[in-house]
Amino acid sequence: MTSTTGDDAALVESADILVVGAGPAGAAAAAHAAATGAEVILLDAATFPRDKTCGDGLTPRAVRALENLGMTDYLTGRPRIRGLELNGWGAQQRVDWPASRFGPFGSAVARTEFDDAVRRFALDRGARMVTGKAVDVERDGDRISSVLVTRDGRPTAMRVGQVIVADGVRSTLGKVLGRQWHRDTAYGVAGRSYVRSGRADDEWMGSHLELRDPEGTLLPGYGWVFPLGDGTVNVGVGALATAKRPAAVQLRPVLEHYVRMVTDDWQFTSGPERIASALLPMGGAVSGVAGRNWMLIGDAAACVNPLNGEGIDSALETGRMAVELLADSDDHTRAWPALLQAEYGAAFAAARRAAGLLTMPKTVPVLGRPGIRSAALMSLVVRVMGNLLTAEDTDLIARAWRGSGLAMSRWEHRPPFT
């Protein structure tokens, strides 16, 4: 097959490492793997640049993961976000990102630009890009021996040594491999748009904890405004749900209502454009994330914060973690879920339990109305929403959060990634 774009290689017969999906998780994995000298194929069905439904925000943890990847200078000249502007119940708190090993600033970049930049970085490192869709596998015992790839309507079997699956929330190849999404814990539905704003260079991310529909009904969700520094902001709304309490939310009218609500504050000069929505598994609420020579990473493994849908940081991190595991493990079946649990399990268990409580509408004002007026509580909220509580933190709040997460992991009938 012939190349169709400047960075798109002809379909190959084999690869040491096949990375399925060229979003931030897959591209990061491809970049890290290529740096080891391996033959790496990065496969995606889309033609880049392509859009992705997302808030476009980068927490300090995501910024640090980007620097660890080697893209240290990428954010130069982009917004330097110092924290969250939290709103609700007639009050506002501006909370700086807390002091941590991740640094003091976040940022925001539209995914159309960001994903393509990380992908191109992987190609510069030596990965080869192939356009095609992974639809099935051939096995040799408990190993994947080949991945069936369709391109231009024709299927071809690509022999593989290792497979890293980063094909997003729906994870077509993950389903083939046995991945299951369990909706008994909290998941998200979200919609976003772009609006021109006089505050597009602001140093705060807007976050509204009191989200209502056009009729004034309080919803179990949140709204956001993230400045992109290019004259526009990303404006979106997200709602939390579980299998028992599905989100009966019409996202578009709620989003349009939210835009009207914050127009004056954020100095909007246009209406919402490029509205898109997505369904999001969160908090490691998937099983079947690994086998002998394959692993699911990023959104495919539900590595997403259950309280706000943040997943770019863990996408970049799991890309690195997966490649590091390749050097240490001959069988990823148990090693990869154990690594994910060690890194994210306690935090995800605590956060998805809290998110589950927030799916009950009566809980939201009980917690939110007094909480928004407490600087200490909002500081905790920012740490949790920014994925900034880690095993290295030894303060009382961090220990209490991790402790509750560990207890919940033991109590739950299905802990994260199982």
N, C-alpha and C positions, 0 to 999 in steps of 0.2 A: 504494500500500500504506500502511496506517496504522501509526503508531508502536506498538510493543509494550511499551516501557519508557520511563522518563522521559528517558533519554539516547540513545535509539535513534531515528534519523530514518527517514522513509520512504525507500524505495529511490529513488535519483536517476538522472537520465538521463546525467549527465556529471560529470567531476571534473578539475580541473587536475592534481591528484596523488591517485592511489588507493594507499593503503597496505593491503596484504592481510595481516592478522594483527595482533591488538591486544595481544600480549605486550609485554615491555619493549622489544624492538628496534623493533617496529612503532609502539608508542605513543610512543617517543622520537622516531622519525622524523616522526610526525604532529605532535608538539608543536613540533619545530624548524621544520617546513615551514609550519605555521600561523602561526608567529611572523613569517614573511616576508610574510604577507598573502595567500598562495595559498589557493585553495579546496581543502580537503583532506578526503577521505573516508577514514575508518578502518573497515575491513571485517573482521568476524570471524564465524565460524559459531556461536561459543559465546555463552551468556548469562553476563554477568559479575555478581558475582565467580565465578570458576571455579578449580579446583585445577590444579596442574601438578607433575609428578614432578620434584623438585629437592631439593638440600640446604638451600636457603634462605639460604645464607651470602652475605654481601657483603664482598668484600675491600676494602682501602683504595682500590684502583683503581675499583671499582664505586661506592664512596661518592663519590669525586671526580667520576665521570661523572654521578652523580645531581645533585651540586651544579652542575655545568656545565649540566645541563638546566634548572636553575632551582628544583629541589626542595630548597633548602638546609636548610629546617627540618623536612623530613619525618622524619628519624631522631631528632629530639629526643625524649628519653624512652625510646628503644629501646636495646638492648644496645650497649655500646661494647667491641668485641672488640680486645684488644691484640696477639693473636698466636695461634700454634698450640701446642697441647700434643701433642707427637709421642710415640707409644708403639710399642714392639716389642722382641722378644727380651729381655724382662726389664729394659728401660731406658726412661727417659722424659726428654725434653728439652722445656722450655718456651722457645719462641723468639718474641721480639717481632717484629712487623712491622718490617722494616728502614726506616731513614730514607730517605725518597724524596719526590718531588714530589706524591705522592698523599695524604700525611698519615699519622698514626700509628695510626688506628683503622679497624677494619672494623665490621660489624654483622650482624644476621640478622633477616629478616622472612619469615613464611610467604608463599608465592607467591599464595595465595588473596587476601591483603591487598595485597601489593606490586604485583602486576600490575594490579589494579583501581585502585590509587592513581596509578600512572603513566598509565594510560588516562584517568582522570578529569582529570589534569593536562593532557593533550593536548586534551581537550574544553574545558576552561577557557581554553585558548589559542586556541580557535576551530575546531578540527577537528570534524567531524560523524561520529557513530557510526552505522553501518548494520549490522544483523545479516543475514548471508547468507554463502554459500560461493562463492568464485571457482573455477570448474571448467574454464574454457576461455578462449581468446582468439580474436579476429578480428584479422587483420593487413592492413596497407596497406604492401606491400613488406616492408621489414625492421623496420617499426615495429608495435607493438601499437596498434590503433585502438580496440578495445573489449574489455572483459572480460565474459565471460558469468557472471552471478551468479544462483544459485538461492536462492530464499527462499519458504517456504511451499509448496514443491514446484513453483514456477513459475520458469522461466528468464527473465532480462532481460539485454539487452546494455547495458553502461554505457560510454559513450565516455570515453576517457582521454587525458590529455596525457603523464603520466609514471606509471610503476607501480613501487612499492617492495614487494618480496615478502618478508614476514616471517612466513610460515605454518609455521615450526617444523621439527623434525627430518625429518618425512616430506615436507613441502613439496609438497602436491598441485599447486599452480599451478606451482611450480618444475619438476616433472616434465614438465608440459605444455610448458614453455618449453625443455626439453632438459637440465635439471639431472641429473647423474649422481653417485651416491655410490660412491666407490672404496674397497673394504674391504681393500686390500692393505696399508694402513697402519693403525695402531692405532685402534680404536673402543671405545666403552664400553657396558656393560650395568650398570644400577644399580637398586637398590630403596631406598625410604625409608619411614619410619614416624614417628609422633609418640608420645612417651612423657612422662608427667608425671615431673618431676625436682626434687630439692632443690637442684640447681645450675643452674636455668633462668636465673638472673641472672649466671652466671659470665662472666668477662672473657676466657676462653680458648675457642677452638674445639678440640674433641678430634679427633685424627686418629691412626688406628692403621695402621701400615705393615705389620704382620704379621697378615694375615687368613687365618683357617682355617675349614673347614667343620665340621659337627658330628662328623665322624670324625677330625678333627685334621689333615686334608690341607692343606698350605699352598697358597693360591690367589694368582694374579697380580692382586692388587687391594688394596683398602684399606677401612677403615671410618671413619665420622665421627660426631661428636656435636656439634651446633650449638645453643647456648642461644638461645631465642627471647624470654626475658624476660617471658613470660606464664604461667609455671608449667610450660611444656613445653619439650622439646628435640626437634630433628629428628635422628633416628638413621637412618643408612643404610649401605649397602655398595655398592661398585662394583668391577667386574672389567674388566680389559683384554683385548682379543682382536684378532686379525687374521683375514683369510680363511684363512691357512695354519694358524692356531692359534685356532679359535673357542672361545669361553668356554663350557665344559660345566659351567655353574654353575646350581644350583637356588637362585634368589635368596631365596625366602621362608625355607627352613630355615636358610640361611646368615645371613640377617638376624636371625631369631629367636635363633639361637645367639650372634650378636654382642651382641644386647641382653642376654642372660643373662650374657655375659662381662663387660660393663661396668656391670652393675646396681649393684653396691656402690660402685664408684668415683663414679658419677654420681647415686647416691641415687635410683634409679628407684622410683616408688610405683605404677606401673601397667605393664601389658604394652603391646606395640606396637599402635597403632591406625592406621587409614587407610593400610595398606600399599599401595604402588603401585610400579610398575617402568617402565623406559623403556630404549630402545636409542638410542645417541647417536653420530652421526658427529662426528669431532673433527679438529682440526688442519688445517682447510682442505681436507679430503679429498673435495672435490666439484669437478666441472667444470661449465661452463655457468652461471656465476653472473651474467651480464649480457648485455644486448643493446642495441640502439639507444636505446630509451627505457625500459629496465627494469633493475632490480638486485635481487639476493638479498642479504639481510642477516641478521645474528644466526645462530641455529641453522640456518636454511635454507642458509646459506653455510658451515656447519660451523666457525663462529668460536668454537671451544670448546677450552680447554686440554687437550691430549692426556694429561696426567699425572693430572688429577683431575676433569675434567668441568666446570670453572668456565667459565661463559659469560655471566653477567649483565653483567659489565663490558664485554665486547666487543659484547654486544647493544645496550647503551646507546650505546657509542661508534660502532658502525656505523650506527645510526640518525642520528646527527649527521653522520657522514662522507658518507652518501648524499645528504643534503639539501644539504650544501656542494658536492658534485660537480654537482648539478643546475644550479647557477649558473655552472659553469665548463666544462661539457661538453655538446656537441650529440649525442655518440654515446658511450655508456657501455661498448660492447662490449669494448674493450681498457682503457679508463681505469679502470674499476672493479676488475677483477682486479689491475691494476698497483698501485692504491692499497691494496688489501688485502694484497698481497705486501709492499709497502713497510712497512706498519704491523705485520703479524703474521707474515710469511713466514719470516723467519730463526728467530724464537722457536718457531713451530709446527714447523718442520722438525727442529730440535734436540730438542724435547720429544717429538715422535712417534717419533723414532728411539730415544730413551730408553724410551718407553712400549713400543715393539716388543720391546726387550730384556727388559722386565719381564713380557711374556707367556710367557717361558720360565721355568717354575717354579724351575729350579736357579739362575737368576740372582738371584732375589729374596733368598734368605738370604746369598748371597755379597756382595751390595751392602748389604743392610739390616742385618745383624748388626753389622759394624764401623761402618757409617754412622750408626746411631742414637746411638752413643757419641761422635760427633765434633760438637762445637758448630759448627765452621766449615762442615762439610758440611750440617748441618741448617739453618743459616742460608741456605745456597744453596737447599736444598729449599724453604724458605718463600718465598724470592724467586721461584723458578720457579713454585711452585704458586699463588702470589698474583698471577701475571702482572705482577710488579713490576720486571722487567728491561726497560728501554727503551733507545732509541737515545741518550737523554740521559745514560745512565749510562756513565762512562768508567773505572771501576775495572777491575782485571785480570779478575775473575770475569765481569763483564758483557761485556767485550770477548771473552773466550774463548768464552762461551756464544753470543754473536751470530756470532762467527767460525765456530764449528762448525756453526751453523744455516745460514749462507750457503754453506759448503762442501757441506753435505748437500743444499741446494736445487739446487746445480749438478750434483751427482752423481745425484740421484734421477731416475728416468725420468718421474716425474710430480710436480713441485714443488707446494706448496700452491696451491689455486685454479686448477689447470690440468687 
